Amino acid sequence: MKRLQLSSHELELHARLTTVLYSPDGKLLAIADSTGLLSVLDCEKNEVVGTSSVHIGEIWGLAWASNDVFFTNGDDGSIRRWKVMSN
């Protein structure tokens, strides 16, 4: 297991990273891996917004549509839309 240090926040990595992409405003960072796990970090608050297994197999791509909406696609042949909910 590897660890990823972002500022003072640390994520445990259990697989190879496939996509890392900031939101257009630079406030969120989405991190996808080869097992289908997706994590979203709030860069201003330095906290994890959420982590979930969102695809069966590798996440191939990630694209932000706006500051809080993005799409993922992966090995399972699906394209999924996500909205980051603010606290």
Backbone hydrogen bonds, N-H to C=O, Kabsch-Sander energy under -0.5 kcal/mol:
donor,donor_aa,acceptor,acceptor_aa,energy
2,K,13,L,-2.0
4,L,11,L,-2.7
5,Q,3,R,-0.5
6,L,4,L,-0.6
6,L,9,H,-3.7
7,S,5,Q,-0.5
9,H,6,L,-3.6
11,L,4,L,-2.4
13,L,2,K,-3.8
14,H,12,E,-0.6
18,T,32,A,-2.6
19,T,32,A,-1.3
21,L,30,A,-2.4
23,S,28,L,-2.5
26,G,23,S,-1.9
29,L,41,L,-2.2
30,A,21,L,-2.6
31,I,39,S,-3.1
32,A,19,T,-3.1
33,D,37,L,-1.6
34,S,16,R,-2.2
36,G,33,D,-1.3
38,L,52,S,-3.0
39,S,31,I,-2.6
40,V,50,G,-2.6
41,L,29,L,-2.8
42,D,47,E,-3.2
43,C,27,K,-3.0
43,C,41,L,-0.8
44,E,27,K,-0.7
46,N,42,D,-1.3
47,E,42,D,-1.5
49,V,40,V,-2.9
50,G,40,V,-1.4
52,S,38,L,-2.5
54,V,36,G,-2.8
54,V,52,S,-0.8
55,H,36,G,-1.1
57,G,35,T,-0.7
57,G,55,H,-0.9
59,I,33,D,-1.7
60,W,58,E,-0.6
60,W,73,N,-2.1
61,G,73,N,-1.7
63,A,71,F,-2.2
65,A,69,V,-2.9
66,S,69,V,-1.8
70,F,82,W,-2.2
71,F,63,A,-2.6
72,T,80,R,-2.3
73,N,61,G,-1.6
74,G,78,S,-1.3
75,D,58,E,-2.6
77,G,74,G,-2.1
80,R,72,T,-2.9
82,W,70,F,-3.1
84,V,68,D,-3.2
85,M,83,K,-0.6
